[in-house]
Amino acid sequence: MIRPDKHGYYGEFGGAFIPEMLFQNVYELQQQYEKIIFSDDFQRTYQSYLKDYVGRPTPLYEAQNLSQHYGVKVWLKREDLCHTGAHKINNAIGQVLLAKYMGKQRIIAETGAGQHGVATATACALLNMPCQIFMGEKDIERQKLNVLRMKMLGAIVTPASSGSKTLKDATNEAIRAWIQDPQHTYYVIGSVVGPHPYPDMVALFQSIISQEIKTQLQEKGYQYPNYVIACVGGGSNAIGAFYHFIHNPITQLIAVEAAGEGIHTHKTAATITLGKKGILHGSLSYLIQSDDGQIFEPHSISAGLDYPGIGPIHSFLYEQKRIQVLSATDQEALEAALELTRLEGIIPALESAHALAALKKIPFQQNHSIVINLSGRGDKDMNTYQNVFSYE
Ligand SMILES: *Cc1c(COP(=O)(O)O)cnc(C)c1O
Protein backbone atom coordinates (compact mmCIF):
# COMPACT_ATOMS: atom_id res chain seq x y z
CA MET A 1 0.00 0.00 0.00
CA ILE A 2 1.08 3.55 -0.57
CA ARG A 3 -0.56 6.77 0.61
CA PRO A 4 0.53 10.40 0.16
CA ASP A 5 1.10 12.86 3.03
CA LYS A 6 -1.77 15.10 3.97
CA HIS A 7 -0.88 17.63 1.27
CA GLY A 8 -0.91 14.93 -1.39
CA TYR A 9 2.84 14.42 -1.77
CA TYR A 10 4.64 11.18 -2.48
CA GLY A 11 8.15 12.36 -1.64
CA GLU A 12 8.53 15.48 -3.78
CA PHE A 13 5.87 14.40 -6.32
CA GLY A 14 2.15 15.20 -6.37
CA GLY A 15 0.56 18.13 -4.58
CA ALA A 16 -2.40 20.21 -5.72
CA PHE A 17 -1.56 23.01 -8.17
CA ILE A 18 -4.94 24.48 -9.07
CA PRO A 19 -6.56 27.78 -10.06
CA GLU A 20 -7.72 29.85 -7.10
CA MET A 21 -11.36 29.52 -8.21
CA LEU A 22 -11.19 25.80 -7.42
CA PHE A 23 -9.49 25.99 -4.01
CA GLN A 24 -12.71 25.69 -2.07
CA ASN A 25 -14.00 22.82 -4.14
CA VAL A 26 -10.82 20.75 -4.11
CA TYR A 27 -10.38 21.46 -0.40
CA GLU A 28 -13.89 20.12 0.24
CA LEU A 29 -13.00 16.95 -1.65
CA GLN A 30 -9.71 16.59 0.28
CA GLN A 31 -11.56 16.91 3.56
CA GLN A 32 -14.33 14.45 2.72
CA TYR A 33 -13.08 11.67 0.47
CA GLU A 34 -11.48 9.38 3.06
CA LYS A 35 -14.33 9.66 5.51
CA ILE A 36 -16.82 8.71 2.80
CA ILE A 37 -15.00 6.01 0.87
CA PHE A 38 -13.81 4.14 3.98
CA SER A 39 -17.29 4.21 5.56
CA ASP A 40 -19.11 0.87 5.89
CA ASP A 41 -22.11 2.16 4.01
CA PHE A 42 -20.10 3.35 0.98
CA GLN A 43 -18.00 0.16 0.94
CA ARG A 44 -21.05 -2.10 1.07
CA THR A 45 -22.64 -0.32 -1.91
CA TYR A 46 -19.40 -0.01 -3.89
CA GLN A 47 -18.38 -3.65 -3.36
CA SER A 48 -21.81 -4.88 -4.39
CA TYR A 49 -21.58 -2.93 -7.69
CA LEU A 50 -18.09 -4.31 -8.27
CA LYS A 51 -19.36 -7.83 -7.79
CA ASP A 52 -22.73 -7.86 -9.53
CA TYR A 53 -22.36 -5.05 -12.08
CA VAL A 54 -18.68 -4.97 -13.06
CA GLY A 55 -18.29 -8.75 -12.70
CA ARG A 56 -15.58 -8.93 -10.03
CA PRO A 57 -13.50 -10.71 -9.01
CA THR A 58 -12.08 -10.93 -12.53
CA PRO A 59 -10.33 -14.26 -13.17
CA LEU A 60 -6.61 -14.83 -12.68
CA TYR A 61 -5.98 -17.12 -15.61
CA GLU A 62 -2.95 -19.34 -15.97
CA ALA A 63 -2.03 -18.86 -19.62
CA GLN A 64 -0.72 -22.31 -20.43
CA ASN A 65 0.32 -21.80 -24.02
CA LEU A 66 1.99 -18.47 -23.29
CA SER A 67 3.73 -20.05 -20.29
CA GLN A 68 5.03 -22.90 -22.38
CA HIS A 69 6.22 -20.49 -25.08
CA TYR A 70 8.32 -18.45 -22.63
CA GLY A 71 9.29 -21.25 -20.24
CA VAL A 72 7.86 -19.51 -17.18
CA LYS A 73 4.49 -19.48 -15.44
CA VAL A 74 2.36 -16.59 -16.73
CA TRP A 75 -0.89 -15.52 -15.12
CA LEU A 76 -3.21 -13.02 -16.76
CA LYS A 77 -5.35 -10.78 -14.57
CA ARG A 78 -8.45 -10.49 -16.71
CA GLU A 79 -9.51 -6.84 -16.39
CA ASP A 80 -10.57 -7.18 -20.02
CA LEU A 81 -13.59 -9.09 -18.71
CA CYS A 82 -14.87 -6.13 -16.67
CA HIS A 83 -18.14 -4.59 -17.84
CA THR A 84 -17.28 -2.05 -20.60
CA GLY A 85 -14.06 -3.92 -21.35
CA ALA A 86 -11.37 -2.44 -19.10
CA HIS A 87 -10.36 -1.52 -15.56
CA LYS A 88 -11.55 2.11 -15.89
CA ILE A 89 -15.05 1.23 -14.66
CA ASN A 90 -13.66 0.35 -11.16
CA ASN A 91 -12.71 4.00 -10.71
CA ALA A 92 -15.65 5.58 -12.54
CA ILE A 93 -18.24 3.86 -10.33
CA GLY A 94 -16.23 4.74 -7.21
CA GLN A 95 -16.05 8.44 -8.05
CA VAL A 96 -19.64 8.86 -9.27
CA LEU A 97 -20.82 7.13 -6.11
CA LEU A 98 -18.63 9.48 -4.04
CA ALA A 99 -20.17 12.45 -5.88
CA LYS A 100 -23.63 11.23 -4.85
CA TYR A 101 -22.56 10.91 -1.22
CA MET A 102 -21.21 14.47 -1.41
CA GLY A 103 -24.59 15.72 -2.66
CA LYS A 104 -23.28 16.76 -6.10
CA GLN A 105 -25.83 17.08 -8.88
CA ARG A 106 -23.88 16.66 -12.09
CA ILE A 107 -20.83 14.88 -13.39
CA ILE A 108 -18.28 16.19 -15.85
CA ALA A 109 -15.20 14.50 -17.30
CA GLU A 110 -12.86 14.82 -20.23
CA THR A 111 -11.83 11.99 -22.48
CA GLY A 112 -9.21 11.43 -25.16
CA ALA A 113 -9.96 8.20 -26.98
CA GLY A 114 -13.30 7.95 -25.23
CA GLN A 115 -12.65 5.01 -22.89
CA HIS A 116 -12.85 7.11 -19.73
CA GLY A 117 -15.84 8.96 -21.19
CA VAL A 118 -17.67 5.68 -21.78
CA ALA A 119 -16.84 4.38 -18.28
CA THR A 120 -18.04 7.64 -16.70
CA ALA A 121 -21.22 7.77 -18.83
CA THR A 122 -21.90 4.14 -17.83
CA ALA A 123 -21.51 4.89 -14.12
CA CYS A 124 -23.78 7.93 -14.53
CA ALA A 125 -26.50 5.90 -16.23
CA LEU A 126 -26.25 3.32 -13.46
CA LEU A 127 -26.37 5.88 -10.66
CA ASN A 128 -28.78 8.35 -12.25
CA MET A 129 -26.49 11.33 -12.60
CA PRO A 130 -26.51 13.90 -15.43
CA CYS A 131 -23.24 13.58 -17.33
CA GLN A 132 -21.28 15.90 -19.62
CA ILE A 133 -18.15 14.69 -21.39
CA PHE A 134 -15.66 17.07 -23.00
CA MET A 135 -13.79 15.71 -25.97
CA GLY A 136 -11.49 17.27 -28.57
CA GLU A 137 -13.12 17.79 -31.99
CA LYS A 138 -10.40 15.75 -33.63
CA ASP A 139 -10.91 12.88 -31.18
CA ILE A 140 -14.69 12.97 -31.76
CA GLU A 141 -13.97 12.44 -35.44
CA ARG A 142 -11.49 9.62 -34.75
CA GLN A 143 -13.49 7.77 -32.11
CA LYS A 144 -17.02 7.71 -33.50
CA LEU A 145 -18.08 4.47 -31.85
CA ASN A 146 -17.22 5.67 -28.35
CA VAL A 147 -19.01 8.98 -28.98
CA LEU A 148 -22.08 7.00 -30.00
CA ARG A 149 -21.81 4.86 -26.86
CA MET A 150 -21.63 7.92 -24.60
CA LYS A 151 -24.63 9.49 -26.30
CA MET A 152 -26.65 6.29 -26.12
CA LEU A 153 -25.81 6.13 -22.41
CA GLY A 154 -27.37 9.56 -22.04
CA ALA A 155 -24.28 11.76 -21.75
CA ILE A 156 -23.88 15.13 -23.43
CA VAL A 157 -20.70 15.11 -25.50
CA THR A 158 -19.28 18.62 -25.84
CA PRO A 159 -16.61 19.20 -28.49
CA ALA A 160 -13.47 21.14 -27.55
CA SER A 161 -12.53 23.18 -30.59
CA SER A 162 -9.52 25.15 -29.36
CA GLY A 163 -5.80 24.39 -29.81
CA SER A 164 -4.96 20.96 -31.19
CA LYS A 165 -8.59 19.85 -30.61
CA THR A 166 -7.46 16.83 -28.57
CA LEU A 167 -7.22 15.68 -24.94
CA LYS A 168 -5.47 18.69 -23.41
CA ASP A 169 -8.03 21.06 -24.95
CA ALA A 170 -10.86 18.89 -23.63
CA THR A 171 -9.20 19.07 -20.19
CA ASN A 172 -9.13 22.87 -20.37
CA GLU A 173 -12.82 22.97 -21.28
CA ALA A 174 -13.75 20.59 -18.47
CA ILE A 175 -11.85 22.69 -15.92
CA ARG A 176 -13.60 25.81 -17.23
CA ALA A 177 -17.00 24.12 -16.77
CA TRP A 178 -15.98 23.06 -13.25
CA ILE A 179 -15.01 26.61 -12.31
CA GLN A 180 -18.38 27.90 -13.51
CA ASP A 181 -20.37 25.75 -11.09
CA PRO A 182 -18.01 24.15 -8.55
CA GLN A 183 -20.63 23.70 -5.87
CA HIS A 184 -22.91 21.32 -7.78
CA THR A 185 -20.39 19.76 -10.12
CA TYR A 186 -18.16 16.74 -9.56
CA TYR A 187 -15.20 16.28 -11.91
CA VAL A 188 -14.28 12.62 -12.52
CA ILE A 189 -10.61 12.07 -13.39
CA GLY A 190 -9.76 8.80 -15.14
CA SER A 191 -6.25 7.96 -13.94
CA VAL A 192 -3.85 8.51 -11.01
CA VAL A 193 -3.18 12.07 -12.18
CA GLY A 194 -4.53 15.52 -11.32
CA PRO A 195 -4.38 17.45 -8.04
CA HIS A 196 -4.53 15.75 -4.62
CA PRO A 197 -6.71 13.82 -3.69
CA TYR A 198 -7.33 12.34 -7.16
CA PRO A 199 -4.18 10.20 -7.46
CA ASP A 200 -4.76 8.69 -4.01
CA MET A 201 -8.46 8.17 -4.61
CA VAL A 202 -8.05 6.52 -8.03
CA ALA A 203 -5.25 4.29 -6.66
CA LEU A 204 -7.50 3.18 -3.80
CA PHE A 205 -10.34 2.33 -6.21
CA GLN A 206 -8.03 0.40 -8.54
CA SER A 207 -6.21 -1.40 -5.71
CA ILE A 208 -8.96 -4.03 -5.82
CA ILE A 209 -6.93 -5.53 -8.71
CA SER A 210 -3.90 -6.49 -6.59
CA GLN A 211 -6.08 -7.38 -3.63
CA GLU A 212 -7.73 -10.01 -5.81
CA ILE A 213 -4.45 -11.16 -7.39
CA LYS A 214 -2.99 -11.79 -3.93
CA THR A 215 -5.96 -13.87 -2.77
CA GLN A 216 -6.27 -15.74 -6.06
CA LEU A 217 -2.59 -16.70 -6.11
CA GLN A 218 -2.79 -17.93 -2.54
CA GLU A 219 -5.81 -20.04 -3.42
CA LYS A 220 -3.69 -21.64 -6.13
CA GLY A 221 -0.86 -22.31 -3.70
CA TYR A 222 1.48 -19.42 -4.53
CA GLN A 223 2.53 -16.96 -1.85
CA TYR A 224 3.82 -14.18 -4.10
CA PRO A 225 4.50 -13.59 -7.78
CA ASN A 226 8.11 -12.88 -8.80
CA TYR A 227 6.92 -10.20 -11.20
CA VAL A 228 3.85 -8.06 -11.74
CA ILE A 229 3.82 -6.34 -15.13
CA ALA A 230 1.45 -3.59 -16.31
CA CYS A 231 1.31 -0.89 -18.98
CA VAL A 232 1.31 2.77 -17.93
CA GLY A 233 -0.50 5.71 -19.44
CA GLY A 234 -1.39 7.80 -16.42
CA GLY A 235 -0.72 4.70 -14.35
CA SER A 236 -4.03 3.59 -12.82
CA ASN A 237 -4.15 -0.05 -13.92
CA ALA A 238 -0.45 -0.38 -13.01
CA ILE A 239 -0.77 1.01 -9.49
CA GLY A 240 -3.92 -1.09 -9.04
CA ALA A 241 -1.94 -4.22 -9.92
CA PHE A 242 1.12 -3.22 -7.82
CA TYR A 243 -0.62 -1.82 -4.74
CA HIS A 244 -0.67 -4.79 -2.37
CA PHE A 245 2.79 -5.97 -3.41
CA ILE A 246 4.69 -2.71 -2.92
CA HIS A 247 6.00 -3.66 0.50
CA ASN A 248 7.04 -7.12 -0.53
CA PRO A 249 10.57 -6.92 -2.00
CA ILE A 250 10.31 -10.43 -3.49
CA THR A 251 7.89 -9.16 -6.12
CA GLN A 252 9.45 -7.07 -8.88
CA LEU A 253 7.11 -4.45 -10.27
CA ILE A 254 7.48 -3.62 -13.96
CA ALA A 255 5.79 -0.62 -15.57
CA VAL A 256 5.80 -0.61 -19.37
CA GLU A 257 5.59 2.73 -21.16
CA ALA A 258 4.67 3.33 -24.77
CA ALA A 259 7.83 4.00 -26.79
CA GLY A 260 5.73 4.84 -29.85
CA GLU A 261 7.98 4.74 -32.90
CA GLY A 262 11.02 4.57 -30.61
CA ILE A 263 12.29 6.56 -27.63
CA HIS A 264 14.79 8.46 -29.80
CA THR A 265 12.28 9.54 -32.43
CA HIS A 266 10.23 12.27 -30.68
CA LYS A 267 7.15 10.24 -31.65
CA THR A 268 6.91 8.60 -28.26
CA ALA A 269 5.04 8.58 -24.96
CA ALA A 270 7.83 7.14 -22.75
CA THR A 271 7.31 9.64 -19.96
CA ILE A 272 9.59 8.38 -17.19
CA THR A 273 12.30 7.18 -19.56
CA LEU A 274 12.56 10.60 -21.24
CA GLY A 275 10.81 12.99 -18.88
CA LYS A 276 11.87 15.82 -16.63
CA LYS A 277 10.11 17.07 -13.53
CA GLY A 278 7.34 19.56 -14.11
CA ILE A 279 3.73 20.43 -13.33
CA LEU A 280 0.85 19.27 -15.49
CA HIS A 281 -2.87 18.96 -14.71
CA GLY A 282 -2.45 19.91 -11.08
CA SER A 283 0.46 17.83 -9.86
CA LEU A 284 4.25 17.61 -10.02
CA SER A 285 5.61 14.57 -11.79
CA TYR A 286 7.73 13.51 -14.75
CA LEU A 287 6.70 15.01 -18.08
CA ILE A 288 7.89 14.84 -21.65
CA GLN A 289 8.98 18.42 -22.21
CA SER A 290 11.62 20.58 -23.84
CA ASP A 291 14.34 22.40 -21.86
CA ASP A 292 12.15 25.49 -21.59
CA GLY A 293 9.17 23.50 -20.30
CA GLN A 294 7.08 23.08 -23.48
CA ILE A 295 5.10 19.84 -23.34
CA PHE A 296 5.73 17.59 -26.34
CA GLU A 297 2.78 16.16 -28.21
CA PRO A 298 3.13 12.45 -27.30
CA HIS A 299 2.66 9.56 -29.69
CA SER A 300 1.57 5.98 -29.24
CA ILE A 301 -0.43 3.59 -31.39
CA SER A 302 -2.60 3.02 -28.32
CA ALA A 303 -4.77 6.02 -27.45
CA GLY A 304 -4.85 5.13 -23.74
CA LEU A 305 -1.06 5.47 -23.38
CA ASP A 306 -0.80 8.63 -25.46
CA TYR A 307 -0.30 11.01 -22.53
CA PRO A 308 2.71 13.31 -21.84
CA GLY A 309 2.59 12.87 -18.04
CA ILE A 310 2.44 10.10 -15.48
CA GLY A 311 0.91 9.82 -12.03
CA PRO A 312 3.11 11.18 -9.20
CA ILE A 313 3.00 7.80 -7.41
CA HIS A 314 4.95 6.20 -10.24
CA SER A 315 7.55 8.99 -10.35
CA PHE A 316 8.06 8.46 -6.63
CA LEU A 317 8.26 4.65 -6.85
CA TYR A 318 10.71 5.01 -9.73
CA GLU A 319 13.00 7.34 -7.78
CA GLN A 320 12.79 4.94 -4.83
CA LYS A 321 13.86 2.20 -7.26
CA ARG A 322 10.76 0.22 -6.27
CA ILE A 323 9.44 -0.05 -9.81
CA GLN A 324 11.40 -0.78 -12.93
CA VAL A 325 10.37 1.05 -16.09
CA LEU A 326 10.60 -0.56 -19.53
CA SER A 327 9.16 0.58 -22.82
CA ALA A 328 7.63 -1.15 -25.82
CA THR A 329 7.30 0.28 -29.33
CA ASP A 330 4.12 0.33 -31.42
CA GLN A 331 5.54 -2.55 -33.44
CA GLU A 332 6.43 -4.65 -30.38
CA ALA A 333 2.94 -4.11 -28.94
CA LEU A 334 1.29 -5.18 -32.19
CA GLU A 335 3.38 -8.36 -32.30
CA ALA A 336 2.57 -9.14 -28.66
CA ALA A 337 -1.15 -8.60 -29.34
CA LEU A 338 -1.12 -11.04 -32.22
CA GLU A 339 0.92 -13.54 -30.21
CA LEU A 340 -1.57 -13.55 -27.32
CA THR A 341 -4.47 -13.82 -29.74
CA ARG A 342 -2.99 -16.85 -31.50
CA LEU A 343 -1.64 -18.58 -28.38
CA GLU A 344 -4.55 -18.04 -26.00
CA GLY A 345 -7.55 -16.89 -28.05
CA ILE A 346 -7.65 -13.54 -26.28
CA ILE A 347 -7.53 -10.30 -28.32
CA PRO A 348 -6.04 -7.70 -25.96
CA ALA A 349 -6.36 -3.92 -25.96
CA LEU A 350 -3.33 -2.28 -27.58
CA GLU A 351 -2.46 -0.70 -24.22
CA SER A 352 -2.33 -4.10 -22.52
CA ALA A 353 -0.25 -5.47 -25.39
CA HIS A 354 2.59 -3.20 -24.22
CA ALA A 355 2.67 -5.11 -20.93
CA LEU A 356 2.70 -8.42 -22.82
CA ALA A 357 5.63 -7.20 -24.93
CA ALA A 358 7.75 -7.10 -21.75
CA LEU A 359 7.84 -10.92 -21.72
CA LYS A 360 10.56 -10.70 -24.38
CA LYS A 361 12.62 -8.18 -22.39
CA ILE A 362 13.06 -9.71 -18.95
CA PRO A 363 15.59 -12.45 -18.14
CA PHE A 364 13.23 -14.75 -16.21
CA GLN A 365 14.23 -17.93 -14.43
CA GLN A 366 12.31 -21.09 -15.14
CA ASN A 367 10.59 -21.28 -11.77
CA HIS A 368 9.42 -17.67 -11.84
CA SER A 369 5.75 -16.81 -11.74
CA ILE A 370 4.64 -13.68 -13.54
CA VAL A 371 1.38 -11.80 -13.36
CA ILE A 372 0.49 -9.57 -16.32
CA ASN A 373 -2.37 -7.15 -15.87
CA LEU A 374 -4.51 -7.48 -18.99
CA SER A 375 -6.06 -4.03 -18.57
CA GLY A 376 -8.57 -4.21 -21.43
CA ARG A 377 -9.97 -6.06 -24.42
CA GLY A 378 -9.22 -5.42 -28.06
CA ASP A 379 -12.69 -4.71 -29.48
CA LYS A 380 -12.02 -0.96 -29.59
CA ASP A 381 -8.76 -1.54 -31.49
CA MET A 382 -10.09 -3.70 -34.31
CA ASN A 383 -9.73 -0.87 -36.84
CA THR A 384 -6.04 -0.52 -36.05
CA TYR A 385 -5.50 -4.29 -36.12
CA GLN A 386 -7.31 -4.48 -39.44
CA ASN A 387 -5.15 -1.75 -40.97
CA VAL A 388 -1.90 -3.25 -39.69
CA PHE A 389 -2.51 -6.93 -40.30
CA SER A 390 -4.47 -6.12 -43.50
CA TYR A 391 -7.27 -8.63 -43.16
CA GLU A 392 -9.94 -8.48 -45.82
C1 LIG B 1 -7.01 3.94 -20.39
C2 LIG B 1 -6.37 2.62 -20.51
C3 LIG B 1 -5.05 2.39 -20.08
C4 LIG B 1 -4.15 3.48 -19.57
O1 LIG B 1 -4.56 4.12 -18.41
P1 LIG B 1 -3.85 3.83 -17.01
O2 LIG B 1 -4.42 4.88 -16.13
O3 LIG B 1 -2.38 3.97 -17.21
O4 LIG B 1 -4.22 2.47 -16.60
C5 LIG B 1 -4.54 1.10 -20.15
N1 LIG B 1 -5.27 0.08 -20.66
C6 LIG B 1 -6.53 0.25 -21.11
C7 LIG B 1 -7.27 -0.91 -21.66
C8 LIG B 1 -7.13 1.53 -21.05
O5 LIG B 1 -8.38 1.69 -21.51
Ligand as a Chemical Component Dictionary entry (heavy atoms), coordinates in Angstrom:
data_LIG
# 
_chem_comp.id                   LIG 
_chem_comp.type                 NON-POLYMER 
_chem_comp.pdbx_formal_charge   0 
_chem_comp.three_letter_code    LIG 
# 
loop_
_chem_comp_atom.comp_id 
_chem_comp_atom.atom_id 
_chem_comp_atom.alt_atom_id 
_chem_comp_atom.type_symbol 
_chem_comp_atom.charge 
_chem_comp_atom.model_Cartn_x 
_chem_comp_atom.model_Cartn_y 
_chem_comp_atom.model_Cartn_z 
_chem_comp_atom.pdbx_ordinal 
LIG C1 C1 C 0 -7.011 3.943  -20.395 1  
LIG C2 C2 C 0 -6.374 2.620  -20.513 2  
LIG C3 C3 C 0 -5.052 2.387  -20.078 3  
LIG C4 C4 C 0 -4.154 3.483  -19.571 4  
LIG O1 O1 O 0 -4.558 4.119  -18.412 5  
LIG P1 P1 P 0 -3.854 3.830  -17.013 6  
LIG O2 O2 O 0 -4.420 4.884  -16.130 7  
LIG O3 O3 O 0 -2.382 3.971  -17.213 8  
LIG O4 O4 O 0 -4.223 2.471  -16.602 9  
LIG C5 C5 C 0 -4.542 1.099  -20.154 10 
LIG N1 N1 N 0 -5.271 0.081  -20.659 11 
LIG C6 C6 C 0 -6.530 0.254  -21.106 12 
LIG C7 C7 C 0 -7.269 -0.906 -21.655 13 
LIG C8 C8 C 0 -7.128 1.529  -21.049 14 
LIG O5 O5 O 0 -8.377 1.687  -21.512 15 
# 
loop_
_chem_comp_bond.comp_id 
_chem_comp_bond.atom_id_1 
_chem_comp_bond.atom_id_2 
_chem_comp_bond.value_order 
_chem_comp_bond.pdbx_ordinal 
LIG C1 C2 SING 1  
LIG C2 C3 SING 2  
LIG C2 C8 DOUB 3  
LIG C3 C4 SING 4  
LIG C3 C5 DOUB 5  
LIG C4 O1 SING 6  
LIG O1 P1 SING 7  
LIG P1 O2 DOUB 8  
LIG P1 O3 SING 9  
LIG P1 O4 SING 10 
LIG C5 N1 SING 11 
LIG N1 C6 DOUB 12 
LIG C6 C7 SING 13 
LIG C6 C8 SING 14 
LIG C8 O5 SING 15 
# 
